[in-house]
Every structure is written in structure tokens, then in C-alpha cells.
Amino acid sequence: MTDPSARDGRLGVGIIGAGRVGPVIGAALAGAGHAVTGITSGSDDDRASAVLPDVPILEPREIVRRSELVVLAVPHEQLPGLVAGIAEVGGWQIGQLVLHTDPGHGIEVLRPAAERGAIPLAVHPAITFTGTSIDLRQLQAGYAAVTAPAAVLPIAQALAVEMGCEPVVVSEADRAAYADAIQTATEFSRSIIAQSTARLSEIGVENAGGFLSALVQSTVERALREASVPPPLL
């Protein structure tokens, strides 16, 4: 495996996790000039192949063997076992970049890979993924939480930029608080909208979601502007 400092910038990228996140991350990195070596089978292979056409479906160990950068985009509870399992069969390689996209984990979860010489990176793009090419545009307007050892933090930041995001460093100790903030924002928003649309439907308002669309979007945008630093002039 090549020393990261000597790379020409083009990496062979393998994706483990073919849900809503993995294929989009692969497509974003492919758009930045990297080559996607393979992706695992997932819950919707047709959707994944639409985002990453002509990319072979491979087993996780084969993806690790072929790739300089392995992106782990699997559910939170599956990540520790996946990393440890690949380590147990001797899959991780010295100098290999291993990046996961989970908001609730930092790099400690990647310790089994790091102990075998891999480089641990945690990059969470702060968007709600649909699993389609629409997400590529959302990434361009989003941020990504980045956690990595100090020596390789620039690599994690550069990969976030290549995904289309602005990187924001979140320390290992703060990942739990970060994940809580992300969960609160997403779940509370969905809950409030579901409650409001249900009430409107009860009184006969058709297409309650469409009715609230402009109101919700403008309210959220105003709240975000008010929370910005520095505060807006208007």
C-alpha cells in the first residue's frame, strides 16, 4: 500500500454498504476523479446501480483487497462488528484509508483496522440522504463532520471537500454530542411536520404537505439565519 503522502490524488475506492449513503458517496468521489473498485450488495441494488452504473458487486473482503480507500456506510450498530470481523480475517492493509460515515462514531470504532496499519477517518456528511443523484447537489451545499488523528486530518478534510462538503472538525470526545444534535434536528423536524400535516388533513386540507412546504422551508431558513455566525444584517 502506498504511503498517503506520496499519492497522486487518485484512489481506488471501495464501498461497503449499498443503502442510501454508500452509492452516493462513491458517486461523489468518482466525480472528483477517483475510481470506484466495487460495492457490496444491499437492500436496493437497482437504486445503487443507478447511482453507480457498471460498478461490480463484490464481497466485503474483496473490496478491501482491491481498494486504497474503503468507505464503510453501514448502520450504526453494524459498524463495530464489521471492522473487527475484517480485522480478524487479516483484511485491512498497511496505509489503507478506512473511512466511515456514521455520525455517532469517531475513529475509536476503527481501532481494529488502525492496529493493522490502516488509517482511520470519520466523515459524516450532514444531509438526509435519499440514495439518488439528488443527494449529489445536496452535498454541494452541505457540511461534513470530520474526525481523524492529527497527522492525517488534512486527508479526511480533503475527502470531505471532494465529496462536495465543507469540512468541520469534531473531536473524538464530542462525537456523541454531535450525533445527538443531528438526531434531534432530523427526528424533531419529521415529528413536527407529521403532526402538523395530520391536523390539517383532519380538517379537510388536501395535500397538507404541499400546503406547509413554503411555510416550513421559510421558517427553517429564517431560524438557520438567526443561528448563523455572524448574525445576518436583515
Secondary structure, 3 states (H helix, E strand, C coil): CCCHHHCCCCCEEEEECCCCCHHHHHHHHHHCCCEEEEECCCCCHHHHHHHCCCCCECCHHHHHHHCCEEEECCCHHHHHHHHHHHHHCCCCCCCCEEEECCCCCCCHHHHHHHCCCCEEEEEEECCCCCCCCHHHHHHHCCEEEEECCHHHHHHHHHHHHHHCCEEEECCHHHHHHHHHHHHHHHHHHHHHHHHHHHHHHHCCCCCHHHHHHHHHHHHHHHHHHHCCCCCCCC
